[in-house]
């Protein structure tokens, strides 16, 4: 090995990049050996996204355990600043990725959202999948983690009213990144967009788009390009909060703090 350096920015894993004596560069994610399954699921998710031949992802090379550490070895990509043209290209290519579909919602294996288990048991009904494998599961975790009784009561009411949000809209099971916030995409030096750190499954494409809006958005060019390639349903604005509630509850379960108030606010809006 010629060089090795730690890479910051992640809250779940340790990351390093290294260069071999032959000049080949790699990116390595590390965690406790007990979390190998998390890395293996991420490796399969990246392979699934790569097979779609739509948005660039780092090539997954290997996963395993050495001593007491699980690892995921990836292609090392040189990143650059993201221009408006890159965001627009991401929108166009993400629409192409979402056109890769299956007959059922879910995936062939569970994975993680952050470090939280994400259930992907296949289901014919999107409403049932979102109720049981997404919001319901996060609410159960939140109950264990001490979230307020009001949030739990409002959450239970929302679960019973989910069909109201889909009265005139029938999602198809699209190939999703699953955790598409601003920290999980970037640009290569040639301006090509790249996505990484996925939580892959097949679900409503609106969930990916909703998350791009959760922490500031990807810019108007991204959304315009996406809709030019595949227009969103007119009811999408009413489902943004429904889909982002999943991620806010997950953030509460991971980090606590002010995410309880944010979850309460989203629930109040959804039940209004």
C-alpha positions as CSV (number, residue, x, y, z in Angstrom):
1,X,0.0,0.0,0.0
2,X,1.3,3.4,-1.0
3,X,-0.9,5.8,1.0
4,X,-3.9,5.7,3.4
5,X,-6.0,8.5,4.9
6,X,-9.2,8.7,6.9
7,X,-12.2,10.4,5.3
8,X,-14.7,12.4,7.4
9,X,-18.3,13.2,6.9
10,X,-20.1,10.0,7.9
11,X,-22.0,9.5,11.2
12,X,-22.5,5.7,10.8
13,X,-19.3,4.2,9.5
14,X,-15.6,4.9,9.5
15,X,-14.2,5.5,6.0
16,X,-10.7,5.6,4.5
17,X,-9.3,5.9,1.1
18,X,-6.1,4.3,0.0
19,X,-3.8,4.0,-3.0
20,X,-1.9,0.8,-3.9
21,X,1.7,0.8,-5.0
22,X,0.3,0.3,-8.6
23,X,-1.5,3.6,-8.3
24,X,-5.1,2.1,-8.0
25,X,-7.3,4.1,-5.6
26,X,-10.1,2.6,-3.4
27,X,-12.7,3.7,-0.9
28,X,-13.2,1.6,2.2
29,X,-16.1,1.7,4.7
30,X,-15.5,0.0,8.1
31,X,-17.7,-0.9,11.0
32,X,-18.1,-3.6,13.7
33,X,-17.9,-7.2,12.4
34,X,-21.5,-7.7,13.5
35,X,-22.7,-5.2,10.9
36,X,-21.4,-7.2,7.9
37,X,-25.0,-7.8,6.7
38,X,-25.5,-4.0,6.4
39,X,-22.5,-3.8,4.1
40,X,-23.5,-6.8,2.1
41,X,-27.0,-5.3,1.5
42,X,-25.4,-2.0,0.5
43,X,-23.2,-3.8,-2.0
44,X,-26.2,-5.6,-3.5
45,X,-28.1,-2.3,-3.7
46,X,-25.2,-0.6,-5.5
47,X,-25.1,-3.5,-7.9
48,X,-28.9,-3.2,-8.5
49,X,-28.6,0.5,-9.2
50,X,-25.6,-0.1,-11.5
51,X,-27.5,-2.7,-13.5
52,X,-30.2,0.0,-14.2
53,X,-27.6,1.8,-16.3
54,X,-29.2,5.2,-15.4
55,X,-27.3,7.1,-12.7
56,X,-23.6,6.4,-12.0
57,X,-22.8,4.7,-8.7
58,X,-19.4,3.7,-7.3
59,X,-18.6,0.1,-8.3
60,X,-18.9,-2.2,-5.3
61,X,-15.8,-4.5,-5.2
62,X,-15.9,-6.6,-2.1
63,X,-17.3,-7.0,1.4
64,X,-16.3,-9.2,4.3
65,X,-14.7,-9.3,7.8
66,X,-11.1,-8.8,8.8
67,X,-10.4,-9.3,12.5
68,X,-13.2,-7.5,14.3
69,X,-14.2,-5.2,11.5
70,X,-16.7,-5.5,8.7
71,X,-15.7,-3.7,5.5
72,X,-17.1,-2.6,2.1
73,X,-14.6,-1.9,-0.6
74,X,-15.7,0.5,-3.3
75,X,-14.3,2.2,-6.4
76,X,-12.8,5.6,-5.4
77,X,-14.3,8.4,-7.4
78,X,-12.9,11.9,-7.8
79,X,-15.7,14.4,-6.8
80,X,-16.1,18.0,-7.9
81,X,-18.5,20.8,-7.2
82,X,-22.1,20.3,-8.4
83,X,-23.2,22.7,-11.1
84,X,-26.8,23.3,-12.1
85,X,-26.3,21.3,-15.3
86,X,-25.2,18.3,-13.2
87,X,-28.4,18.6,-11.0
88,X,-30.5,18.7,-14.2
89,X,-28.7,15.6,-15.6
90,X,-29.4,13.8,-12.3
91,X,-33.1,14.6,-12.6
92,X,-33.2,13.2,-16.1
93,X,-31.3,10.1,-15.2
94,X,-33.2,9.5,-12.0
95,X,-36.4,9.4,-14.0
96,X,-34.8,6.7,-16.2
97,X,-33.8,4.7,-13.1
98,X,-37.4,4.9,-11.7
99,X,-38.7,3.4,-15.0
100,X,-36.9,0.2,-13.9
101,X,-39.9,-1.6,-12.2
102,X,-41.0,-4.9,-10.6
103,X,-44.4,-6.4,-10.1
104,X,-44.3,-6.0,-6.2
105,X,-43.1,-3.4,-3.7
106,X,-40.1,-4.2,-1.5
107,X,-36.9,-6.0,-2.3
108,X,-35.4,-9.5,-2.1
109,X,-33.7,-8.7,1.3
110,X,-33.9,-6.2,4.1
111,X,-31.3,-3.5,4.4
112,X,-30.7,-0.4,6.5
113,X,-31.7,3.3,6.5
114,X,-28.7,4.9,8.2
115,X,-28.1,2.1,10.8
116,X,-31.8,1.4,11.3
117,X,-33.1,-1.9,9.9
118,X,-35.3,-1.3,6.8
119,X,-37.9,-4.0,6.2
120,X,-38.4,-4.9,2.5
121,X,-40.8,-7.8,2.7
122,X,-42.4,-7.9,-0.8
123,X,-46.0,-6.7,-0.9
124,X,-48.7,-6.2,-3.6
125,X,-50.1,-3.2,-1.9
126,X,-48.2,0.1,-1.7
127,X,-50.5,1.4,1.1
128,X,-49.9,-1.8,3.2
129,X,-46.1,-1.7,2.5
130,X,-45.8,2.0,3.6
131,X,-48.0,1.4,6.6
132,X,-46.3,-1.8,7.9
133,X,-42.7,-1.7,6.6
134,X,-42.1,2.0,6.8
135,X,-44.2,4.3,9.1
136,X,-45.6,1.5,11.4
137,X,-42.1,0.1,12.0
138,X,-40.6,3.5,12.7
139,X,-43.4,4.4,15.1
140,X,-42.8,1.1,17.0
141,X,-39.1,2.0,17.3
142,X,-40.0,5.6,18.4
143,X,-42.3,4.2,21.1
144,X,-39.4,2.2,22.5
145,X,-37.2,5.3,22.3
146,X,-39.6,7.4,24.3
147,X,-41.4,9.6,21.8
148,X,-44.5,11.4,23.1
149,X,-47.8,9.7,23.4
150,X,-49.4,12.4,21.2
151,X,-47.0,11.6,18.3
152,X,-47.9,7.9,18.7
153,X,-51.6,8.6,18.8
154,X,-51.4,10.8,15.8
155,X,-49.2,8.3,14.0
156,X,-51.8,5.5,14.6
157,X,-54.5,7.7,13.3
158,X,-52.5,8.5,10.2
159,X,-51.8,4.7,9.5
160,X,-55.6,4.2,9.4
161,X,-56.1,7.1,7.0
162,X,-53.3,6.2,4.5
163,X,-55.8,5.1,1.8
164,X,-57.1,8.7,1.6
165,X,-53.7,9.8,0.1
166,X,-54.0,7.3,-2.8
167,X,-57.7,7.6,-3.8
168,X,-56.8,8.6,-7.3
169,X,-53.1,7.6,-7.5
170,X,-51.7,4.1,-8.0
171,X,-47.9,4.0,-7.7
172,X,-45.8,1.5,-9.5
173,X,-42.8,-0.3,-7.9
174,X,-39.9,1.7,-9.2
175,X,-36.2,1.2,-8.4
176,X,-35.4,3.6,-5.6
177,X,-32.2,5.0,-4.1
178,X,-34.1,5.1,-0.9
179,X,-32.0,7.7,1.0
180,X,-31.6,10.4,-1.6
181,X,-30.7,13.5,0.4
182,X,-28.1,16.1,-0.5
183,X,-25.2,14.2,1.2
184,X,-25.7,11.1,-0.9
185,X,-25.1,12.5,-4.4
186,X,-22.4,14.5,-6.1
187,X,-20.6,15.3,-9.3
188,X,-17.6,13.8,-11.0
189,X,-15.0,16.0,-12.5
190,X,-16.6,15.7,-15.9
191,X,-19.9,16.9,-14.6
192,X,-21.6,13.5,-14.5
193,X,-23.9,13.0,-11.5
194,X,-23.2,10.1,-9.1
195,X,-25.3,8.7,-6.2
196,X,-24.1,6.6,-3.3
197,X,-25.0,5.2,0.2
198,X,-28.3,3.8,-1.0
199,X,-31.1,2.1,0.9
200,X,-32.5,0.3,-2.2
201,X,-36.0,-1.1,-2.7
202,X,-38.8,-1.0,-5.2
203,X,-41.5,1.6,-4.3
204,X,-43.3,4.8,-5.2
205,X,-40.8,7.0,-7.1
206,X,-42.3,10.0,-5.3
207,X,-40.5,8.9,-2.1
208,X,-37.1,9.6,-3.7
209,X,-38.3,13.0,-5.0
210,X,-39.8,13.9,-1.6
211,X,-36.5,13.3,0.2
212,X,-34.6,15.5,-2.2
213,X,-36.8,18.3,-0.8
214,X,-36.3,17.4,2.9
215,X,-33.0,19.2,3.6
216,X,-33.0,22.0,1.1
217,X,-33.7,20.4,-2.2
218,X,-31.5,19.8,-5.3
219,X,-32.5,23.0,-7.1
220,X,-35.2,23.8,-9.7
221,X,-33.1,22.4,-12.5
222,X,-33.2,18.9,-11.0
223,X,-37.0,18.9,-10.6
224,X,-37.7,20.5,-13.9
225,X,-35.5,17.9,-15.7
226,X,-37.1,15.0,-13.8
227,X,-40.6,16.2,-14.7
228,X,-39.7,16.8,-18.3
229,X,-38.7,13.1,-18.5
230,X,-41.5,11.8,-16.4
231,X,-44.1,14.2,-14.9
232,X,-45.2,13.7,-11.3
233,X,-48.8,13.1,-10.3
234,X,-50.7,16.2,-9.4
235,X,-51.2,14.9,-5.9
236,X,-47.5,14.7,-5.2
237,X,-47.4,17.9,-3.0
238,X,-49.9,16.4,-0.6
239,X,-47.7,13.3,-0.2
240,X,-44.4,15.0,0.4
241,X,-44.9,15.2,4.2
242,X,-46.2,11.6,4.2
243,X,-43.0,10.3,2.7
244,X,-40.6,12.5,4.6
245,X,-42.2,11.6,7.9
246,X,-40.5,8.2,7.5
247,X,-37.1,9.9,7.5
248,X,-37.9,12.3,10.3
249,X,-39.0,9.4,12.5
250,X,-35.8,7.5,11.6
251,X,-33.7,10.6,12.5
252,X,-35.6,10.7,15.8
253,X,-34.8,7.0,16.4
254,X,-31.1,7.5,15.5
255,X,-30.4,10.9,17.0
256,X,-33.4,12.0,19.2
257,X,-33.5,15.7,19.9
258,X,-35.6,18.1,17.9
259,X,-36.8,15.5,15.4
260,X,-39.8,14.7,17.8
261,X,-41.1,18.2,17.3
262,X,-40.6,18.0,13.5
263,X,-42.5,14.6,13.4
264,X,-45.3,16.1,15.5
265,X,-45.5,19.1,13.0
266,X,-45.7,16.8,10.0
267,X,-48.4,14.6,11.6
268,X,-50.5,17.6,12.4
269,X,-50.3,18.8,8.8
270,X,-51.1,15.4,7.4
271,X,-54.1,14.9,9.7
272,X,-55.5,18.4,9.0
